[in-house]
Amino acid sequence: MLADATSWPRWASAITNVTWTSPEPRGVGTTRTVDMVGGITGDEEFLAWEPFTRMAFRFNESSTSSVAAFAEDYHVVPTANGCHLTWIMAMKPNGLAGRIGLFTGRPIMGWLFQRFLHNLRKYTDERFGVLRA
């Protein structure tokens, strides 16, 4: 599901479009462009790719100068009732304005990321069904 470009805008509301820029098969080194709210665009490169269990990527370039570095790492582990997702996100602000923005925006970003996870859960439940014990 994380490899499906059309799913990201459905649960990560800051993302408006995802375009793969590398041919299949996808793996380490694969690239894509992510368009986000506010006209921000990021060119990503995958650092890890283990189908159905792990993907990690970083921004190689971004249209915003406020972010010096950005990376995400997703781990999916099967469980008796579905799966468990561990999501790690790291962002390094650029310059004083970026640091101030990240610091002052921390509560909003925390809420937004929690919303992404809630949306992802809802989307996967709708798309794949929910196992009832």
KELOTOR-303336 format. One record per atom (N, C-alpha, C): y, z, x. Coordinates in nm, 3 decimals. Each point is the difference from the previous one (the first is absolute). Last residue first. Example, Ala and Ser with C-alpha at 12.3 -4.5 7.8 and 13.67 -1.06 7.14 Angstrom:
- py,pz,px
- -0.225,0.708,1.285
- 0.119,0.006,0.082
- 0.109,0.073,-0.077
- -0.572,-0.007,0.029
- 0.119,0.000,-0.089
- 0.120,0.000,0.090
//
This chain:
- py,pz,px
- -1.014,1.580,-1.181
- -0.117,0.083,0.036
- -0.061,0.061,-0.124
- 0.287,-0.474,0.080
- 0.003,0.131,-0.065
- -0.127,0.076,0.033
- 0.313,-0.426,0.215
- -0.133,0.058,-0.017
- 0.013,0.137,-0.060
- 0.333,-0.436,-0.047
- -0.010,0.138,0.046
- -0.142,0.047,-0.025
- 0.244,-0.517,0.087
- -0.062,0.096,-0.090
- -0.011,0.137,0.066
- 0.215,-0.411,0.171
- -0.139,0.018,0.035
- -0.074,0.097,-0.092
- 0.470,-0.127,-0.060
- -0.063,-0.121,0.054
- -0.152,0.015,0.019
- 0.279,0.367,-0.151
- 0.004,-0.109,-0.098
- -0.078,-0.122,0.049
- 0.042,0.367,0.293
- -0.077,0.042,-0.118
- -0.004,-0.112,-0.104
- 0.271,-0.066,0.377
- -0.142,-0.014,0.033
- -0.089,0.045,-0.116
- 0.468,0.047,-0.055
- -0.036,-0.141,0.015
- -0.149,-0.017,0.031
- 0.179,0.438,-0.015
- 0.000,-0.060,-0.133
- -0.045,-0.145,0.006
- 0.060,0.220,0.409
- -0.113,0.059,-0.074
- -0.012,-0.063,-0.138
- 0.372,-0.119,0.254
- -0.121,-0.058,0.058
- -0.123,0.052,-0.073
- 0.418,0.184,-0.115
- -0.013,-0.138,-0.049
- -0.127,-0.067,0.052
- 0.104,0.426,0.167
- -0.032,0.011,-0.142
- -0.022,-0.139,-0.060
- 0.153,0.015,0.440
- -0.139,0.045,-0.008
- -0.046,0.015,-0.145
- 0.453,-0.107,0.077
- -0.086,-0.111,0.044
- -0.147,0.038,-0.015
- 0.316,0.337,-0.075
- -0.008,-0.094,-0.112
- -0.087,-0.120,0.036
- 0.096,0.305,0.335
- -0.092,0.062,-0.096
- -0.018,-0.091,-0.120
- 0.319,-0.130,0.310
- -0.135,-0.020,0.054
- -0.105,0.065,-0.089
- 0.455,0.062,-0.116
- -0.037,-0.141,-0.013
- -0.142,-0.024,0.050
- 0.191,0.431,0.054
- -0.028,-0.028,-0.141
- -0.050,-0.143,-0.018
- 0.144,0.117,0.428
- -0.120,0.075,-0.034
- -0.042,-0.025,-0.143
- 0.409,-0.181,0.141
- -0.113,-0.073,0.057
- -0.131,0.071,-0.030
- 0.395,0.214,-0.127
- -0.021,-0.119,-0.083
- -0.120,-0.079,0.051
- 0.139,0.376,0.251
- -0.057,0.040,-0.130
- -0.029,-0.120,-0.091
- 0.203,-0.092,0.433
- -0.137,0.053,0.006
- -0.054,0.043,-0.137
- 0.449,-0.183,0.154
- -0.084,-0.065,-0.100
- -0.142,0.053,-0.006
- 0.327,0.156,0.318
- 0.055,0.027,-0.134
- -0.086,-0.062,-0.109
- -0.130,-0.076,0.452
- 0.005,0.144,-0.027
- 0.048,0.029,-0.142
- 0.001,-0.447,0.154
- -0.137,0.048,-0.014
- -0.002,0.149,-0.035
- 0.419,-0.195,0.092
- -0.057,-0.054,-0.123
- -0.141,0.049,-0.024
- 0.209,0.110,0.406
- 0.063,0.072,-0.111
- -0.058,-0.048,-0.133
- -0.144,-0.226,0.382
- -0.051,0.138,0.001
- 0.059,0.081,-0.115
- 0.161,-0.441,0.066
- -0.139,-0.001,-0.045
- -0.060,0.139,-0.007
- 0.432,-0.050,0.181
- 0.002,-0.029,-0.145
- -0.142,-0.001,-0.057
- 0.050,0.048,0.470
- 0.043,0.118,-0.072
- -0.001,-0.022,-0.151
- -0.334,-0.308,0.288
- 0.139,0.044,0.009
- 0.030,0.121,-0.086
- -0.432,-0.220,-0.132
- 0.075,-0.058,0.110
- 0.144,0.050,-0.006
- -0.513,0.207,-0.175
- 0.130,-0.057,-0.033
- 0.070,-0.051,0.125
- -0.531,0.042,-0.119
- 0.099,0.048,0.097
- 0.133,-0.064,-0.035
- -0.500,0.112,-0.260
- 0.120,-0.080,0.010
- 0.094,0.065,0.100
- -0.544,0.002,-0.228
- 0.094,0.049,0.100
- 0.119,-0.095,0.008
- -0.470,0.152,-0.318
- 0.114,-0.088,0.017
- 0.094,0.062,0.101
- -0.536,0.034,-0.224
- 0.095,0.052,0.099
- 0.109,-0.105,0.017
- -0.425,0.136,-0.359
- 0.108,-0.093,0.032
- 0.096,0.069,0.094
- -0.525,0.033,-0.231
- 0.094,0.069,0.087
- 0.101,-0.105,0.045
- -0.380,0.041,-0.428
- 0.094,-0.075,0.083
- 0.083,0.097,0.083
- -0.505,-0.021,-0.276
- 0.112,0.084,0.041
- 0.085,-0.083,0.095
- -0.377,-0.123,-0.426
- 0.038,-0.001,0.141
- 0.118,0.095,0.021
- -0.406,-0.019,-0.374
- 0.095,-0.108,0.030
- 0.032,-0.005,0.147
- -0.287,0.337,-0.190
- 0.066,-0.046,-0.122
- 0.101,-0.112,0.023
- -0.265,0.203,0.352
- -0.096,-0.008,-0.109
- 0.062,-0.057,-0.127
- 0.230,-0.156,0.446
- -0.041,0.132,-0.047
- -0.099,-0.019,-0.114
- 0.242,-0.304,0.448
- -0.072,0.012,-0.128
- -0.036,0.146,-0.030
- 0.430,-0.166,0.287
- -0.134,0.057,0.021
- -0.069,0.010,-0.137
- 0.451,-0.243,0.273
- -0.068,0.018,-0.127
- -0.143,0.045,0.029
- 0.519,-0.042,0.254
- -0.143,0.026,0.017
- -0.059,0.025,-0.138
- 0.483,-0.214,0.248
- -0.074,0.033,-0.122
- -0.148,0.017,0.034
- 0.528,-0.024,0.237
- -0.144,0.004,0.028
- -0.070,0.048,-0.127
- 0.520,-0.203,0.206
- -0.081,0.065,-0.103
- -0.146,-0.013,0.038
- 0.550,-0.045,0.225
- -0.144,-0.028,0.000
- -0.067,0.075,-0.114
- 0.509,-0.136,0.278
- -0.064,0.036,-0.126
- -0.147,-0.037,0.009
- 0.519,0.040,0.293
- -0.145,-0.023,0.001
- -0.057,0.050,-0.132
- 0.472,-0.030,0.065
- -0.038,-0.040,0.135
- -0.150,-0.032,0.007
- 0.388,-0.005,-0.409
- -0.136,0.042,0.035
- -0.035,-0.055,0.138
- 0.418,-0.098,-0.214
- -0.008,0.147,-0.008
- -0.138,0.053,0.038
- 0.161,-0.469,-0.043
- 0.017,0.058,0.133
- -0.013,0.152,-0.001
- -0.227,-0.410,-0.316
- 0.094,0.112,0.002
- 0.008,0.059,0.140
- -0.297,-0.358,-0.117
- 0.135,-0.050,-0.026
- 0.104,0.112,-0.005
- -0.467,-0.021,0.300
- 0.050,0.042,-0.130
- 0.142,-0.051,-0.016
- -0.497,-0.039,0.325
- 0.140,-0.031,-0.023
- 0.038,0.047,-0.138
- -0.415,0.112,0.164
- 0.043,-0.061,0.126
- 0.148,-0.034,-0.007
- -0.308,0.380,-0.269
- 0.104,-0.102,-0.009
- 0.025,-0.053,0.140
- -0.485,0.195,-0.136
- 0.133,0.040,0.044
- 0.096,-0.114,-0.030
- -0.532,0.200,-0.169
- 0.092,-0.105,0.041
- 0.133,0.060,0.043
- -0.564,0.086,-0.169
- 0.121,0.058,0.057
- 0.088,-0.114,0.048
- -0.484,0.127,-0.309
- 0.097,-0.097,0.048
- 0.123,0.075,0.049
- -0.554,0.087,-0.195
- 0.118,0.034,0.079
- 0.086,-0.121,0.026
- -0.400,0.013,-0.300
- 0.008,0.138,0.050
- 0.128,0.033,0.077
- -0.146,-0.438,-0.206
- -0.028,0.102,-0.101
- 0.013,0.144,0.051
- -0.013,-0.363,0.381
- -0.002,-0.030,-0.143
- -0.048,0.119,-0.085
- 0.261,0.017,0.453
- -0.141,0.023,-0.027
- -0.016,-0.015,-0.151
- 0.396,-0.045,0.391
- -0.047,-0.069,-0.119
- -0.151,0.017,-0.009
- 0.495,0.137,0.299
- -0.138,0.036,-0.035
- -0.036,-0.074,-0.128
- 0.412,-0.087,0.188
- -0.053,0.064,0.120
- -0.145,0.043,-0.020
- 0.371,-0.382,-0.225
- -0.106,0.098,-0.022
- -0.059,0.045,0.132
- 0.512,-0.174,-0.142
- -0.120,-0.039,0.076
- -0.103,0.110,-0.017
- 0.494,-0.187,-0.266
- -0.100,0.099,0.041
- -0.114,-0.064,0.078
- 0.545,-0.059,-0.175
- -0.112,-0.079,0.052
- -0.099,0.097,0.062
- 0.400,0.062,-0.398
- -0.069,0.048,0.119
- -0.112,-0.094,0.038
- 0.493,0.047,-0.317
- -0.122,-0.074,0.032
- -0.058,0.057,0.128
- 0.391,0.119,-0.420
- -0.062,0.033,0.128
- -0.130,-0.078,0.015
- 0.318,0.020,-0.387
- 0.001,-0.114,0.091
- -0.058,0.027,0.136
- 0.022,0.292,-0.399
- 0.118,0.006,0.085
- 0.007,-0.113,0.100
- -0.478,0.129,-0.168
- 0.123,0.020,-0.075
- 0.117,0.009,0.098
- -0.408,-0.255,0.207
- 0.022,0.127,-0.069
- 0.133,0.000,-0.074
- -0.419,-0.323,0.266
- 0.135,0.003,-0.054
- 0.015,0.125,-0.084
- -0.341,-0.170,0.419
- 0.016,0.084,-0.119
- 0.148,0.000,-0.038
- -0.385,-0.302,0.312
- 0.140,0.032,-0.026
- 0.006,0.076,-0.130
- -0.411,-0.063,0.396
- 0.050,-0.027,-0.135
- 0.147,0.036,-0.005
- -0.471,-0.071,0.366
- 0.140,0.027,-0.031
- 0.031,-0.031,-0.146
- -0.439,0.129,0.376
- 0.046,-0.070,-0.119
- 0.145,0.040,-0.028
- -0.270,0.207,0.342
- 0.087,-0.110,0.040
- 0.052,-0.083,-0.117
- -0.452,0.252,-0.062
- 0.100,0.049,0.093
- 0.081,-0.121,0.049
- -0.213,-0.151,-0.425
- -0.049,0.104,0.090
- 0.114,0.051,0.086
- -0.180,-0.414,-0.395
- 0.099,0.098,0.041
- -0.063,0.107,0.087
- -0.140,-0.541,-0.068
- -0.027,0.138,-0.041
- 0.105,0.094,0.057
- 0.229,-0.339,-0.168
- -0.123,0.080,-0.004
- -0.093,-0.050,0.108
- 0.531,-0.062,0.076
- -0.112,-0.051,-0.079
- -0.115,0.100,-0.004
- 0.528,0.135,0.035
- -0.113,-0.035,0.086
- -0.112,-0.053,-0.089
- 0.398,0.176,-0.181
- 0.050,-0.104,0.090
- -0.104,-0.038,0.105
- 0.059,0.240,-0.531
- -0.079,-0.006,0.123
- 0.052,-0.115,0.084
- 0.279,0.285,-0.369
- -0.047,-0.134,0.036
- -0.078,0.008,0.130
- 0.231,0.315,-0.437
- -0.075,0.004,0.126
- -0.055,-0.140,0.024
- 0.412,0.272,-0.324
- -0.090,-0.112,0.029
- -0.068,0.022,0.135
- 0.280,0.332,-0.210
- 0.015,-0.104,-0.102
- -0.094,-0.118,0.023
- 0.049,0.568,0.117
- -0.045,-0.132,0.047
- 0.011,-0.099,-0.114
- 0.092,0.460,-0.061
- 0.102,-0.048,0.094
- -0.034,-0.141,0.050
- -0.296,0.257,-0.288
- 0.112,-0.061,-0.071
- 0.112,-0.049,0.091
- -0.534,0.067,0.022
- 0.107,0.041,0.092
- 0.128,-0.067,-0.048
- -0.381,-0.092,-0.251
- -0.002,0.145,0.016
- 0.107,0.052,0.095
- -0.047,-0.469,-0.122
- -0.039,0.067,-0.124
- 0.002,0.152,0.014
- 0.079,-0.317,0.366
- 0.117,0.022,-0.087
- -0.033,0.073,-0.130
- -0.369,-0.097,0.298
- 0.100,0.091,0.059
- 0.123,0.018,-0.088
- -0.382,-0.311,-0.087
- -0.008,0.137,-0.051
- 0.114,0.089,0.049
- -0.082,-0.469,0.128
- 0.061,0.013,-0.132
- -0.002,0.143,-0.052
- -0.206,-0.130,0.420
- 0.147,-0.005,0.008
- 0.065,0.021,-0.136
- -0.477,0.177,0.192
- 0.048,-0.089,-0.104
- 0.153,0.004,-0.004
- -0.280,0.285,0.273
- 0.011,-0.133,0.060
- 0.054,-0.104,-0.098
- -0.099,0.451,-0.128
- 0.117,0.001,0.088
- 0.021,-0.135,0.068
- -0.382,0.060,-0.272
- 0.118,0.000,-0.080
- 0.126,0.000,0.086
//
